[in-house]
Amino acid sequence: MTKKITIAIDGFSSTGKSTIAKQLAKQLGYIYVDTGAMYRAVTLYAMQHDYINEVSFNKESLINDLNNISLSFKFNSDLGFAEMFLNNINVEKEIRTIEVSKLVSQVSTVSEVRKKLVSEQQEMGKNKGIVMDGRDIGTVVFPDAELKLFMTASADKRAKRRYKELIDRGDKVNYEEILHNVQERDRIDSTRKDSPLIVANDAVEFDNSDMGLKEQFERILSLVDDKL
């Protein structure tokens, strides 16, 4: 039987974590879990129930309502990856908007939210053979992961990637707003008290500011091969 490992990919927003994670999962026949999508889905739920907006955040109401939030991934064979479902409704498109991006880091700071999602993530990965990306995978969710990557790139490069992604999708956004969002998320993610975004001691740091997708994939795949 082929040995299976756990691959944990952490890093700043818009560093292409999910792109590389999807590629690796497909190549290896592993399960891919986008933990950012889970936090985005909880944020969307909070927005739909008026618990959060750009000026206020009623944390207590969200905490009291967590038991009514059911998250699941369902594989879409046409797309080649699993989409996020919130209470059995496909929210993959809704959770990728700039409106959700602006608020997700605030929701991610809530310890009760993190506790619920970390528990679900650990359950998903108990049999290994998984690629998971997020902010605290190598430090909190899978501290014993055989391979940990920490993705980074300049804020400017990341904002340009995110801007192109949203424009290509047909969203009306401006670059300055995206850059501000990227910088603000970095600040909140890195300074929150519960599971801040930090580089795990045994993680491989990977700056892809000036790297194409093909080169990045090949270099990371060689790291996976070493572990296997």
ChimeraX attribute file (.defattr): number of C-alpha atoms within 10 A of each C-alpha:
attribute: neighborCount
match mode: 1-to-1
recipient: residues
	/A:1	3
	/A:2	5
	/A:3	8
	/A:4	15
	/A:5	19
	/A:6	22
	/A:7	29
	/A:8	27
	/A:9	26
	/A:10	28
	/A:11	26
	/A:12	24
	/A:13	24
	/A:14	20
	/A:15	25
	/A:16	19
	/A:17	22
	/A:18	22
	/A:19	14
	/A:20	21
	/A:21	24
	/A:22	22
	/A:23	19
	/A:24	22
	/A:25	19
	/A:26	15
	/A:27	10
	/A:28	15
	/A:29	12
	/A:30	21
	/A:31	21
	/A:32	25
	/A:33	25
	/A:34	22
	/A:35	21
	/A:36	19
	/A:37	23
	/A:38	24
	/A:39	22
	/A:40	25
	/A:41	27
	/A:42	24
	/A:43	27
	/A:44	26
	/A:45	21
	/A:46	25
	/A:47	18
	/A:48	11
	/A:49	12
	/A:50	14
	/A:51	17
	/A:52	22
	/A:53	16
	/A:54	9
	/A:55	5
	/A:56	9
	/A:57	17
	/A:58	12
	/A:59	17
	/A:60	10
	/A:61	14
	/A:62	25
	/A:63	14
	/A:64	10
	/A:65	13
	/A:66	15
	/A:67	9
	/A:68	10
	/A:69	14
	/A:70	14
	/A:71	18
	/A:72	16
	/A:73	19
	/A:74	12
	/A:75	14
	/A:76	10
	/A:77	8
	/A:78	6
	/A:79	8
	/A:80	11
	/A:81	18
	/A:82	18
	/A:83	18
	/A:84	26
	/A:85	18
	/A:86	18
	/A:87	14
	/A:88	13
	/A:89	11
	/A:90	16
	/A:91	17
	/A:92	17
	/A:93	10
	/A:94	14
	/A:95	23
	/A:96	15
	/A:97	15
	/A:98	19
	/A:99	15
	/A:100	19
	/A:101	19
	/A:102	19
	/A:103	21
	/A:104	24
	/A:105	21
	/A:106	17
	/A:107	21
	/A:108	25
	/A:109	18
	/A:110	17
	/A:111	15
	/A:112	17
	/A:113	17
	/A:114	17
	/A:115	12
	/A:116	12
	/A:117	19
	/A:118	18
	/A:119	11
	/A:120	16
	/A:121	19
	/A:122	15
	/A:123	11
	/A:124	15
	/A:125	20
	/A:126	11
	/A:127	11
	/A:128	17
	/A:129	17
	/A:130	24
	/A:131	29
	/A:132	29
	/A:133	30
	/A:134	24
	/A:135	25
	/A:136	25
	/A:137	29
	/A:138	29
	/A:139	22
	/A:140	14
	/A:141	22
	/A:142	21
	/A:143	16
	/A:144	15
	/A:145	20
	/A:146	18
	/A:147	22
	/A:148	28
	/A:149	23
	/A:150	26
	/A:151	24
	/A:152	20
	/A:153	20
	/A:154	13
	/A:155	21
	/A:156	17
	/A:157	16
	/A:158	22
	/A:159	24
	/A:160	15
	/A:161	15
	/A:162	21
	/A:163	23
	/A:164	14
	/A:165	12
	/A:166	17
	/A:167	13
	/A:168	10
	/A:169	10
	/A:170	9
	/A:171	13
	/A:172	10
	/A:173	14
	/A:174	11
	/A:175	15
	/A:176	13
	/A:177	13
	/A:178	23
	/A:179	19
	/A:180	15
	/A:181	19
	/A:182	21
	/A:183	17
	/A:184	14
	/A:185	20
	/A:186	17
	/A:187	13
	/A:188	16
	/A:189	25
	/A:190	16
	/A:191	14
	/A:192	16
	/A:193	12
	/A:194	16
	/A:195	19
	/A:196	17
	/A:197	23
	/A:198	17
	/A:199	19
	/A:200	18
	/A:201	10
	/A:202	16
	/A:203	19
	/A:204	16
	/A:205	15
	/A:206	16
	/A:207	15
	/A:208	18
	/A:209	15
	/A:210	10
	/A:211	11
	/A:212	9
	/A:213	13
	/A:214	9
	/A:215	11
	/A:216	15
	/A:217	17
	/A:218	12
	/A:219	11
	/A:220	16
	/A:221	17
	/A:222	11
	/A:223	15
	/A:224	17
	/A:225	8
	/A:226	9
	/A:227	13
	/A:228	12
